Amino acid sequence: MIKYDKLWQTMKQKGITQYDLYSHYGIGRSLLDKLRHNMNVEIFTLDRLCSILDCDIGDIVEHIPDEESADSV
């Protein structure tokens, strides 16, 4: 599972709010909703967020192994 919990922490550290993302950077509210619910987003979007936040992808995305796939390895 991909989780975006680190995104919100990085945004807080950088002083950028969700309002800033959609009003100043053109990040749609529906995209923010997808991120809040750990839904699928394009790699282009993650690249754009990294550029906006001046961070590495590991600062906004975390991979959590699913229990089912961990059992099959």
Z-matrix of the N, CA and C atoms (Angstrom, degrees):
N
C 1 1.443
C 2 1.534 1 108.28
N 3 1.301 2 115.00 1 139.83
C 4 1.454 3 121.22 2 174.84
C 5 1.527 4 107.75 3 -97.77
N 6 1.314 5 116.04 4 130.26
C 7 1.468 6 121.01 5 179.00
C 8 1.522 7 108.91 6 -121.82
N 9 1.309 8 115.44 7 145.44
C 10 1.460 9 122.20 8 -178.36
C 11 1.525 10 112.53 9 -110.91
N 12 1.319 11 117.57 10 21.72
C 13 1.464 12 120.97 11 179.75
C 14 1.530 13 111.48 12 -58.03
N 15 1.328 14 116.70 13 -36.09
C 16 1.464 15 120.17 14 -179.67
C 17 1.529 16 111.77 15 -66.06
N 18 1.335 17 116.72 16 -27.84
C 19 1.467 18 120.10 17 178.16
C 20 1.518 19 110.70 18 -57.21
N 21 1.312 20 116.47 19 -48.21
C 22 1.473 21 121.07 20 -176.35
C 23 1.530 22 110.68 21 -65.92
N 24 1.334 23 116.91 22 -36.03
C 25 1.466 24 120.45 23 177.31
C 26 1.524 25 110.41 24 -67.20
N 27 1.329 26 116.61 25 -43.54
C 28 1.466 27 121.00 26 -179.93
C 29 1.527 28 110.54 27 -65.28
N 30 1.328 29 116.59 28 -40.88
C 31 1.467 30 119.82 29 177.74
C 32 1.524 31 110.23 30 -59.75
N 33 1.322 32 116.85 31 -43.08
C 34 1.464 33 120.93 32 179.78
C 35 1.527 34 110.61 33 -62.67
N 36 1.333 35 116.60 34 -43.90
C 37 1.468 36 120.87 35 179.55
C 38 1.520 37 111.54 36 -62.95
N 39 1.347 38 116.15 37 -35.42
C 40 1.464 39 120.90 38 -177.71
C 41 1.530 40 112.41 39 -86.94
N 42 1.328 41 116.85 40 -6.73
C 43 1.461 42 120.68 41 179.73
C 44 1.524 43 113.50 42 72.80
N 45 1.337 44 116.81 43 29.63
C 46 1.460 45 121.83 44 179.04
C 47 1.528 46 108.17 45 -112.52
N 48 1.316 47 116.22 46 127.53
C 49 1.457 48 121.63 47 -178.17
C 50 1.527 49 110.56 48 -99.03
N 51 1.330 50 115.44 49 168.59
C 52 1.458 51 120.00 50 174.42
C 53 1.523 52 110.02 51 -61.27
N 54 1.315 53 116.77 52 -37.26
C 55 1.463 54 121.09 53 176.85
C 56 1.526 55 110.24 54 -59.13
N 57 1.327 56 117.00 55 -43.32
C 58 1.471 57 120.85 56 177.39
C 59 1.524 58 110.63 57 -59.27
N 60 1.327 59 116.84 58 -42.99
C 61 1.457 60 120.21 59 -177.70
C 62 1.520 61 112.18 60 -61.31
N 63 1.336 62 117.44 61 -44.31
C 64 1.464 63 116.51 62 -177.57
C 65 1.513 64 113.48 63 -87.05
N 66 1.313 65 119.06 64 -24.99
C 67 1.465 66 118.90 65 -178.83
C 68 1.528 67 113.28 66 -90.32
N 69 1.325 68 118.04 67 -33.92
C 70 1.466 69 121.25 68 -176.00
C 71 1.532 70 113.65 69 -104.62
N 72 1.334 71 117.06 70 -26.16
C 73 1.457 72 120.00 71 -174.10
C 74 1.533 73 113.83 72 -115.02
N 75 1.320 74 117.36 73 -0.82
C 76 1.463 75 120.70 74 176.06
C 77 1.516 76 115.55 75 73.18
N 78 1.310 77 117.38 76 20.70
C 79 1.473 78 121.09 77 175.65
C 80 1.530 79 106.94 78 -82.50
N 81 1.322 80 116.23 79 120.09
C 82 1.463 81 120.45 80 -176.00
C 83 1.512 82 113.98 81 -67.20
N 84 1.316 83 114.30 82 152.15
C 85 1.468 84 119.49 83 178.50
C 86 1.524 85 111.38 84 -65.00
N 87 1.329 86 117.25 85 -33.07
C 88 1.471 87 119.60 86 178.51
C 89 1.530 88 110.38 87 -66.68
N 90 1.328 89 117.10 88 -34.19
C 91 1.459 90 120.54 89 176.37
C 92 1.528 91 110.43 90 -67.47
N 93 1.310 92 116.74 91 -42.22
C 94 1.467 93 120.21 92 177.05
C 95 1.531 94 110.36 93 -60.57
N 96 1.321 95 116.06 94 -37.98
C 97 1.464 96 120.12 95 177.91
C 98 1.526 97 110.46 96 -64.48
N 99 1.336 98 117.53 97 -40.91
C 100 1.463 99 121.06 98 176.56
C 101 1.528 100 110.39 99 -60.41
N 102 1.315 101 116.82 100 -43.03
C 103 1.459 102 120.94 101 -179.88
C 104 1.529 103 110.94 102 -65.86
N 105 1.324 104 116.88 103 -39.78
C 106 1.469 105 120.47 104 178.97
C 107 1.526 106 111.34 105 -62.36
N 108 1.338 107 116.10 106 -31.82
C 109 1.465 108 120.80 107 -177.65
C 110 1.529 109 112.74 108 -101.61
N 111 1.338 110 116.76 109 16.30
C 112 1.469 111 122.69 110 177.05
C 113 1.528 112 112.21 111 52.73
N 114 1.326 113 115.57 112 40.95
C 115 1.456 114 120.84 113 178.90
C 116 1.533 115 109.71 114 -91.06
N 117 1.320 116 115.69 115 170.25
C 118 1.451 117 122.77 116 -178.61
C 119 1.531 118 111.58 117 -66.58
N 120 1.336 119 115.88 118 132.17
C 121 1.462 120 122.00 119 172.23
C 122 1.531 121 108.08 120 -133.53
N 123 1.316 122 116.12 121 158.82
C 124 1.458 123 120.58 122 -178.84
C 125 1.528 124 111.16 123 -73.86
N 126 1.328 125 115.56 124 152.25
C 127 1.460 126 121.06 125 178.83
C 128 1.531 127 109.90 126 -63.72
N 129 1.328 128 117.59 127 -31.35
C 130 1.464 129 121.79 128 175.58
C 131 1.526 130 110.51 129 -56.90
N 132 1.324 131 116.00 130 -41.20
C 133 1.466 132 121.24 131 179.12
C 134 1.522 133 110.98 132 -63.88
N 135 1.325 134 116.29 133 -43.59
C 136 1.465 135 119.91 134 179.02
C 137 1.528 136 110.72 135 -64.24
N 138 1.327 137 116.43 136 -38.72
C 139 1.460 138 121.49 137 176.76
C 140 1.527 139 109.97 138 -61.86
N 141 1.302 140 115.93 139 -43.83
C 142 1.473 141 120.57 140 179.37
C 143 1.529 142 111.66 141 -63.22
N 144 1.323 143 116.51 142 -42.99
C 145 1.466 144 120.07 143 177.80
C 146 1.528 145 111.03 144 -63.11
N 147 1.325 146 116.95 145 -39.66
C 148 1.467 147 120.47 146 177.42
C 149 1.527 148 110.48 147 -61.93
N 150 1.317 149 116.98 148 -39.52
C 151 1.463 150 120.64 149 178.52
C 152 1.525 151 111.21 150 -67.13
N 153 1.311 152 116.55 151 -43.70
C 154 1.467 153 120.99 152 179.59
C 155 1.521 154 110.65 153 -62.06
N 156 1.331 155 116.14 154 -44.64
C 157 1.469 156 121.32 155 -175.52
C 158 1.524 157 113.10 156 -88.51
N 159 1.334 158 116.46 157 -4.45
C 160 1.464 159 121.68 158 -177.65
C 161 1.535 160 110.17 159 50.99
N 162 1.344 161 113.86 160 58.51
C 163 1.461 162 119.66 161 -176.92
C 164 1.524 163 109.77 162 -142.73
N 165 1.315 164 115.92 163 177.09
C 166 1.456 165 123.47 164 176.95
C 167 1.529 166 108.67 165 -94.36
N 168 1.315 167 117.20 166 157.34
C 169 1.465 168 120.82 167 -178.24
C 170 1.534 169 111.76 168 -58.90
N 171 1.320 170 117.23 169 -32.01
C 172 1.464 171 120.77 170 177.27
C 173 1.513 172 113.85 171 -66.23
N 174 1.328 173 116.52 172 -13.65
C 175 1.466 174 121.23 173 177.21
C 176 1.522 175 111.99 174 -83.73
N 177 1.349 176 117.08 175 -10.12
C 178 1.463 177 119.18 176 -178.65
C 179 1.528 178 113.64 177 -126.18
N 180 1.333 179 117.23 178 -18.29
C 181 1.467 180 121.65 179 -175.97
C 182 1.524 181 109.67 180 -125.29
N 183 1.325 182 114.66 181 141.73
C 184 1.462 183 120.27 182 175.91
C 185 1.526 184 108.51 183 -136.02
N 186 1.328 185 116.10 184 134.76
C 187 1.455 186 120.69 185 176.14
C 188 1.520 187 109.03 186 -96.84
N 189 1.328 188 115.45 187 124.96
C 190 1.457 189 122.45 188 176.57
C 191 1.528 190 106.19 189 -114.48
N 192 1.339 191 117.71 190 116.18
C 193 1.473 192 118.63 191 -179.78
C 194 1.528 193 111.39 192 -60.61
N 195 1.335 194 115.34 193 136.45
C 196 1.457 195 120.44 194 174.17
C 197 1.521 196 108.25 195 -70.61
N 198 1.309 197 116.50 196 146.53
C 199 1.476 198 119.77 197 178.83
C 200 1.510 199 110.81 198 -60.07
N 201 1.338 200 117.39 199 -40.60
C 202 1.450 201 121.40 200 -177.64
C 203 1.523 202 111.71 201 -63.63
N 204 1.340 203 117.70 202 -45.17
C 205 1.470 204 119.93 203 -179.34
C 206 1.524 205 111.28 204 -73.45
N 207 1.319 206 118.89 205 -27.52
C 208 1.460 207 121.77 206 177.04
C 209 1.534 208 110.35 207 -68.57
N 210 1.331 209 116.20 208 -34.45
C 211 1.461 210 119.98 209 178.88
C 212 1.520 211 112.12 210 -70.89
N 213 1.332 212 117.72 211 -29.56
C 214 1.463 213 120.40 212 -176.14
C 215 1.521 214 112.83 213 -85.07
N 216 1.330 215 119.21 214 -6.77
C 217 1.470 216 121.34 215 -178.38
C 218 1.499 217 110.98 216 -86.47
